[in-house]
Amino acid sequence: MNLSWLLVAGLASLASFYQFAYAQKGETSIDYSLVVYNPAKSLASNRILNGGGGSVGFILGENLELKGELQGYATTTFTFHLPGTVNSAKGTFQSQGSMVTYLFGPQFNFPMVRKRLFGEALFGGANTGAYGSLFKAANVTGLSAHNNGFAMAIGGGIDIQISNHLALRPAQLDYFLTRYEWKQIGINNQSNFRYQAGIVFAWGH
């Protein structure tokens, strides 16, 4: 008798998670986001970017979700040590700029009892005024700054169920790449680390 009740309780708990994760049409998240940003290899040191945003996901199946994400990061000051080029003088210059990212792609969900592991591969763009500000500060001539660049986030995290429509996301860890190009001084890909945490709301029976 006791074994039967344990079996029923276990199935009910598992079914409750499936209702949260997959009986809905989609989900929305609100998050805090931290990026360890590497501006340009040896030209500048790492910067910590603090921000946040959210995402919307549309459930396509038990393990697949189509996700769109928007994040914003507050203005910060970058210090660049530039070599001399035909377009600019050698020196140390400062620039300021915020950053906005917009990413889209699949999220792969792996359900467990009252929690869910997930992985994602998101692609899109990033916009910042930092490089335009740097070109102005360094009096760069003959070139224009590319404030819009390619962006990509690959990683994953865990969601912990609170109710049928609410989950806590304590950790999401991503390799976060941006591509702001200034090939004359070696700015091309920026390999960054991203941490996120927030709340997930499921919606739409």
C-alpha positions as CSV (number, residue, x, y, z in Angstrom):
1,M,0.0,0.0,0.0
2,N,2.8,2.4,0.9
3,L,4.6,1.6,-2.3
4,S,1.5,2.3,-4.3
5,W,1.1,5.7,-2.7
6,L,4.7,6.5,-3.3
7,L,4.4,5.6,-7.0
8,V,1.2,7.7,-7.3
9,A,2.9,10.7,-5.6
10,G,6.0,10.3,-7.9
11,L,3.9,10.2,-11.1
12,A,1.8,13.2,-9.9
13,S,5.0,15.2,-9.2
14,L,6.4,14.4,-12.6
15,A,3.1,15.2,-14.4
16,S,3.1,18.6,-12.6
17,F,6.4,19.5,-14.2
18,Y,5.4,18.4,-17.6
19,Q,2.3,20.6,-17.3
20,F,4.6,23.6,-16.4
21,A,7.1,22.9,-19.2
22,Y,5.2,21.5,-22.1
23,A,1.4,21.8,-21.8
24,Q,1.8,25.5,-22.3
25,K,2.2,27.3,-25.6
26,G,5.2,29.3,-24.4
27,E,7.1,31.0,-21.7
28,T,8.5,34.4,-20.8
29,S,11.6,35.1,-18.7
30,I,12.8,38.2,-16.8
31,D,16.5,38.2,-15.8
32,Y,19.6,39.8,-14.5
33,S,22.6,39.5,-16.8
34,L,26.3,39.8,-16.2
35,V,28.9,39.8,-18.9
36,V,32.7,39.5,-18.5
37,Y,33.6,41.4,-21.7
38,N,36.9,41.3,-23.5
39,P,37.0,44.4,-25.6
40,A,39.9,43.7,-28.0
41,K,42.5,41.1,-27.0
42,S,45.6,42.9,-25.6
43,L,44.3,46.4,-26.5
44,A,42.1,46.7,-23.4
45,S,41.4,44.8,-20.1
46,N,38.3,42.9,-19.3
47,R,35.2,44.8,-18.2
48,I,32.2,43.7,-16.1
49,L,28.9,44.7,-17.8
50,N,25.7,44.6,-15.6
51,G,22.3,44.6,-17.2
52,G,19.2,42.6,-17.7
53,G,16.3,41.9,-20.0
54,G,14.1,39.0,-20.9
55,S,13.1,36.4,-23.5
56,V,10.0,34.8,-25.1
57,G,9.9,31.2,-26.0
58,F,7.4,29.2,-28.1
59,I,7.1,25.5,-27.2
60,L,7.4,23.4,-30.4
61,G,7.6,20.0,-28.7
62,E,8.7,18.1,-25.6
63,N,12.4,19.0,-26.0
64,L,12.4,22.0,-28.4
65,E,11.6,25.7,-28.0
66,L,12.1,28.6,-30.3
67,K,13.5,31.6,-28.3
68,G,14.0,35.3,-28.8
69,E,16.0,37.3,-26.3
70,L,16.7,41.0,-25.7
71,Q,19.3,42.3,-23.2
72,G,20.6,45.7,-22.3
73,Y,23.8,46.7,-20.4
74,A,24.6,50.0,-18.7
75,T,27.2,52.5,-19.9
76,T,30.7,51.7,-18.8
77,T,34.1,53.3,-19.5
78,F,36.7,51.4,-21.6
79,T,40.4,52.3,-21.7
80,F,42.2,51.3,-24.9
81,H,45.9,51.3,-25.6
82,L,46.2,51.8,-29.3
83,P,49.2,51.2,-31.5
84,G,50.0,53.8,-34.2
85,T,48.3,53.2,-37.6
86,V,47.9,55.2,-40.8
87,N,44.4,56.1,-39.5
88,S,45.2,57.1,-35.9
89,A,48.0,58.1,-33.5
90,K,49.5,55.8,-30.9
91,G,48.1,56.5,-27.4
92,T,45.8,55.6,-24.5
93,F,42.2,56.6,-25.0
94,Q,38.9,56.2,-23.1
95,S,35.5,55.7,-24.5
96,Q,32.0,55.1,-23.0
97,G,29.2,53.0,-24.3
98,S,26.2,50.9,-23.3
99,M,25.4,47.6,-25.2
100,V,22.1,46.1,-26.4
101,T,21.9,42.5,-27.7
102,Y,19.1,40.8,-29.7
103,L,19.4,37.0,-30.2
104,F,17.2,34.2,-31.6
105,G,17.5,30.5,-31.9
106,P,16.6,27.1,-30.4
107,Q,16.5,26.1,-26.8
108,F,16.7,22.4,-26.0
109,N,14.8,21.3,-22.8
110,F,15.5,18.2,-20.8
111,P,12.8,17.6,-18.1
112,M,13.4,16.1,-14.7
113,V,11.2,15.9,-11.6
114,R,10.3,19.5,-10.7
115,K,13.3,20.9,-12.6
116,R,14.6,21.2,-16.1
117,L,18.0,21.4,-17.7
118,F,18.3,23.3,-20.9
119,G,20.8,24.2,-23.6
120,E,20.6,27.0,-26.1
121,A,22.3,28.3,-29.3
122,L,21.3,31.9,-30.0
123,F,22.4,34.1,-32.9
124,G,21.8,37.8,-33.7
125,G,23.4,41.1,-33.2
126,A,24.9,43.5,-30.6
127,N,25.0,47.3,-30.7
128,T,27.3,49.6,-28.7
129,G,28.4,53.2,-28.8
130,A,31.8,52.3,-27.3
131,Y,33.8,51.9,-30.5
132,G,32.2,55.0,-32.1
133,S,33.2,56.9,-29.0
134,L,36.8,55.5,-29.2
135,F,37.2,56.5,-32.9
136,K,36.2,60.1,-31.9
137,A,38.5,60.2,-28.8
138,A,41.4,58.8,-30.9
139,N,40.7,61.1,-33.8
140,V,40.6,58.2,-36.2
141,T,40.4,59.3,-39.9
142,G,39.5,57.5,-43.0
143,L,37.6,54.8,-41.1
144,S,34.1,54.5,-39.6
145,A,33.3,52.5,-36.5
146,H,31.0,49.5,-36.7
147,N,28.7,49.9,-33.7
148,N,26.5,47.0,-34.9
149,G,28.1,43.6,-34.7
150,F,27.3,39.9,-34.9
151,A,26.6,38.2,-31.6
152,M,26.2,34.6,-30.4
153,A,25.4,32.8,-27.1
154,I,25.9,29.1,-26.6
155,G,25.3,27.5,-23.2
156,G,22.6,26.4,-20.8
157,G,21.2,26.3,-17.4
158,I,18.6,25.0,-15.0
159,D,15.0,25.9,-14.1
160,I,13.5,24.9,-10.7
161,Q,9.7,24.6,-10.6
162,I,7.8,26.7,-8.1
163,S,4.3,26.2,-9.4
164,N,2.6,25.0,-12.6
165,H,3.2,28.4,-14.2
166,L,6.3,29.7,-12.4
167,A,10.0,28.6,-12.2
168,L,13.2,30.0,-10.8
169,R,16.2,30.2,-13.0
170,P,19.2,30.3,-10.6
171,A,21.9,29.9,-13.2
172,Q,22.4,30.2,-16.9
173,L,26.0,30.1,-18.2
174,D,26.9,31.0,-21.8
175,Y,29.9,31.5,-24.0
176,F,29.0,34.9,-25.5
177,L,30.7,36.1,-28.6
178,T,30.5,39.5,-30.2
179,R,32.2,40.7,-33.4
180,Y,33.0,44.4,-33.6
181,E,35.6,44.8,-36.4
182,W,38.6,47.1,-36.7
183,K,41.1,44.9,-38.4
184,Q,43.8,47.5,-38.6
185,I,44.5,47.1,-34.8
186,G,43.3,43.6,-34.3
187,I,39.7,44.1,-33.1
188,N,37.6,41.3,-34.6
189,N,36.0,38.7,-32.3
190,Q,35.5,39.3,-28.6
191,S,35.1,36.1,-26.6
192,N,33.1,36.8,-23.5
193,F,31.4,35.0,-20.6
194,R,27.8,35.5,-19.6
195,Y,25.8,34.7,-16.5
196,Q,22.1,35.1,-16.1
197,A,19.5,34.4,-13.4
198,G,15.8,35.2,-13.2
199,I,12.2,34.0,-13.2
200,V,10.3,32.0,-15.9
201,F,6.6,32.4,-16.5
202,A,4.7,29.7,-18.5
203,W,1.6,30.7,-20.4
204,G,-1.2,29.6,-22.8
205,H,-2.8,26.2,-22.3
